[in-house]
């Protein structure tokens, strides 16, 4: 009788611990850093967010890349209406936060991602 109870408790413990392991959040924030750059506003899209064209290499005018910011602070929203098409092509100084995080997929592979949030924006 005691062996059956012990086996049931043991099996129940394994099930509970396994369920808890599956519920563990698979995202860990690793690093946040603040950066400032000068960029040209390229537009707003509900899916992609706010797009800015920046130079990867300040000495090479052909090194343009587009940065997408999915989040924006309240202060930046109040400073400039970036949802307006009138702002496309205008130059801004933007201060933003980069959050680097890892995600584990279903196969156990860990990938590193970055998300960008505009903190401040000033028209140049």
C-alpha positions as CSV (number, residue, x, y, z in Angstrom):
1,X,0.0,0.0,0.0
2,X,2.8,2.4,0.9
3,X,4.6,1.6,-2.3
4,X,1.5,2.5,-4.4
5,X,1.2,5.8,-2.5
6,X,4.9,6.5,-3.0
7,X,4.7,5.8,-6.7
8,X,1.6,8.0,-7.1
9,X,3.3,10.9,-5.2
10,X,6.5,10.4,-7.3
11,X,4.6,10.4,-10.6
12,X,2.5,13.4,-9.5
13,X,5.7,15.3,-8.6
14,X,7.2,14.6,-12.0
15,X,4.1,15.8,-13.8
16,X,4.0,19.0,-11.7
17,X,7.7,19.8,-12.2
18,X,7.4,19.1,-15.9
19,X,4.4,21.4,-16.3
20,X,6.2,24.2,-14.4
21,X,9.3,23.8,-16.6
22,X,7.1,24.3,-19.7
23,X,5.6,27.5,-18.3
24,X,8.9,29.1,-17.7
25,X,9.2,32.3,-19.7
26,X,11.5,31.6,-22.7
27,X,12.7,35.3,-23.0
28,X,15.5,36.8,-21.0
29,X,16.5,40.4,-21.3
30,X,20.2,40.6,-21.5
31,X,21.2,44.2,-22.1
32,X,19.7,47.7,-22.5
33,X,21.7,50.5,-23.9
34,X,20.9,54.1,-24.9
35,X,22.2,55.6,-28.2
36,X,21.8,58.8,-30.2
37,X,22.0,59.2,-33.9
38,X,21.0,61.5,-36.8
39,X,18.5,60.0,-39.2
40,X,16.1,60.8,-42.0
41,X,12.4,59.9,-41.3
42,X,11.1,57.4,-43.9
43,X,7.5,57.0,-42.7
44,X,5.2,55.2,-40.3
45,X,3.5,51.8,-40.8
46,X,1.2,50.2,-38.2
47,X,3.0,46.8,-38.6
48,X,6.6,47.9,-38.9
49,X,6.5,51.1,-36.7
50,X,8.6,54.2,-37.3
51,X,11.2,53.9,-40.1
52,X,14.4,56.0,-40.2
53,X,17.2,55.9,-42.7
54,X,20.7,56.0,-41.0
55,X,24.2,55.7,-42.2
56,X,26.0,52.6,-40.9
57,X,29.4,54.3,-41.7
58,X,29.4,58.1,-41.3
59,X,32.2,58.4,-43.9
60,X,30.3,56.3,-46.6
61,X,27.1,57.9,-47.9
62,X,26.2,54.6,-49.6
63,X,26.0,52.8,-46.3
64,X,22.3,53.6,-45.7
65,X,20.1,51.3,-43.8
66,X,16.6,51.5,-42.4
67,X,16.0,51.2,-38.7
68,X,12.5,50.3,-37.5
69,X,11.3,51.5,-34.1
70,X,8.3,49.6,-32.8
71,X,7.9,51.6,-29.6
72,X,8.0,55.3,-28.8
73,X,7.9,57.2,-25.5
74,X,5.1,59.6,-24.7
75,X,7.6,62.5,-24.7
76,X,8.7,61.7,-28.2
77,X,5.1,61.4,-29.4
78,X,4.4,64.9,-28.0
79,X,7.5,66.4,-29.5
80,X,6.9,65.5,-33.2
81,X,3.9,63.9,-35.0
82,X,5.8,61.1,-36.7
83,X,2.6,59.6,-38.1
84,X,2.2,62.6,-40.4
85,X,3.4,62.2,-44.0
86,X,4.7,65.8,-43.7
87,X,7.6,64.6,-41.7
88,X,8.9,62.1,-44.3
89,X,12.3,63.2,-45.6
90,X,13.0,65.4,-42.5
91,X,16.2,65.0,-40.5
92,X,16.0,64.2,-36.8
93,X,18.3,63.6,-33.9
94,X,16.9,60.5,-32.2
95,X,17.8,59.0,-28.8
96,X,16.7,55.5,-28.5
97,X,17.0,52.4,-26.3
98,X,18.2,49.1,-27.7
99,X,17.1,46.0,-25.8
100,X,18.9,42.8,-26.6
101,X,17.1,39.6,-25.6
102,X,17.3,35.9,-26.3
103,X,14.5,33.6,-27.2
104,X,14.5,29.8,-27.2
105,X,12.5,28.2,-30.0
106,X,10.6,24.9,-29.8
107,X,13.8,23.0,-30.8
108,X,15.9,24.5,-28.0
109,X,17.9,26.8,-30.2
110,X,18.5,30.3,-28.7
111,X,18.4,33.3,-31.0
112,X,19.4,36.8,-30.0
113,X,17.1,39.7,-31.1
114,X,17.1,43.5,-30.6
115,X,14.2,45.8,-30.2
116,X,14.3,49.6,-30.5
117,X,12.3,52.2,-28.6
118,X,12.5,55.9,-29.4
119,X,13.0,57.9,-26.2
120,X,13.5,61.5,-27.6
121,X,13.3,63.0,-31.0
122,X,14.4,66.5,-32.2
123,X,13.9,68.0,-35.6
124,X,17.2,69.3,-37.1
